[in-house]
Amino acid sequence: MGRPGFGRRYGERPVRYSAAGLVSRGLTHRDWTPMWRRHDLKPRYDVVIIGGGVHGLAAAYYLAANHGISNVAVLDKGYIGGGGSGRNTAILRSNYLTPEGVRFYERSMELYRGLAADLNFNVMFARRGHLTLAHNDGSLRTMRWRAEVNKLQGVDSDVIGPDEIKRLVPYLDVSAQARYPILGALYHPPGGIIRHDAVVWGYARAAAAQGVHIHQDTEVTGIDTEGGTVRGVRTTKGDIATPVVLNATAGWSTLVAAMAGVRLPIQTFPLQAAVTEPVRPFLHAVIVSGTLHVYVSQTDRGELVFGASVDPFASYSTRGTLEFAEGLATHVIELMPALSKVRLLRQWSGLCDMTPDFSPVMGGTEVEGFYVDVGWGTYGFKAGPVSGRRMAELIHTGKTPDLIRPFSITRFYENRLVGEKAAAAVSH
Ligand code: PYC
């Protein structure tokens, strides 16, 4: 395949953010320049990325910044970060179950830790410690298993008992009288939270500064192939010729892949989440209970952010339901009875592209030039930086990086699944 050209074409240098700049603009009332500019759709791009979430924007940024490929378009049918990237609960962790998964998500954590400096954008990463509670012997066994795999991969995780849990999270009911008493937890100190929209904006700004074009409100309506090779995409704003298309559309990924004639072993399910009114900071760690189908963290503004397992039926709905709010409230109060008077402010859902083994699908497909970065299920946001970086490397070099090789689509025909269901925040 003809690989995309390498000529670096920079866009406009972004304003460098700094404390001095903030003070100076405050005093002079000078406006900030927009973080990226609008462009007309060009008739040809070296790479077209479908999906303006963290995955698509990170891939665009690394294509330009690391590989000199800046004639890139990122297309989004809505606005950037309006899909899963703006709807997740912003939890970062690498305490997975398989060695392949742990290695991969740990690399993402490393990139996230350095992201604010790399992008000159405050993404508000907060290391909080992540606790996955075990309420029965089976879960405790899985937590021990995960802890050992994590340690072998150099990731800080350990199983701790109720006393230590109580010390870390004083408001948690660790008594033997609870309906599902807490027997222990997988404690992962490096886990934390981040500001998800800042991550999206930071990547968009940095990619645009390298010359990438971001086209919002631009829906892909078709993908043209000829003799099993990508030739271009059709959109609501016009047609584009391109040799390379990257599908980074999460919940919509099967529909987009079908336009190129590619079938994916993925089904889309909504995942609901909710946020409360702000309360005084009392919860430092991120708490997960698979048995009670809930996870909770507290933002820097004091709101409690909750999520659950995916809805039990495939759907493209992004609305919240009363059943979810009722179940959530019941379970949260079982965990932390002191929260019974806190009010829920908003609820919503995002779309999860679930694979049979709960691992993603990354790499090329049977259609030359058509790449996928999909199948993220409930893990997508955590992986944005590393998958963007490695997909960019694959597109540039034509060689699959070792880190993402286990996640190729061929694993489903070769009987080598990468089972990560036991590492899900909550049971599905
Ligand atoms: O895997 O940590 C997780 C998670 C939290 C919310 C959705 N997935």
Residues whose N, C-alpha, C, O or C-beta is under 5 A from the ligand:
A	BS01	PYC	T89 I91 G307 T378 Y379 A423 A424 A425
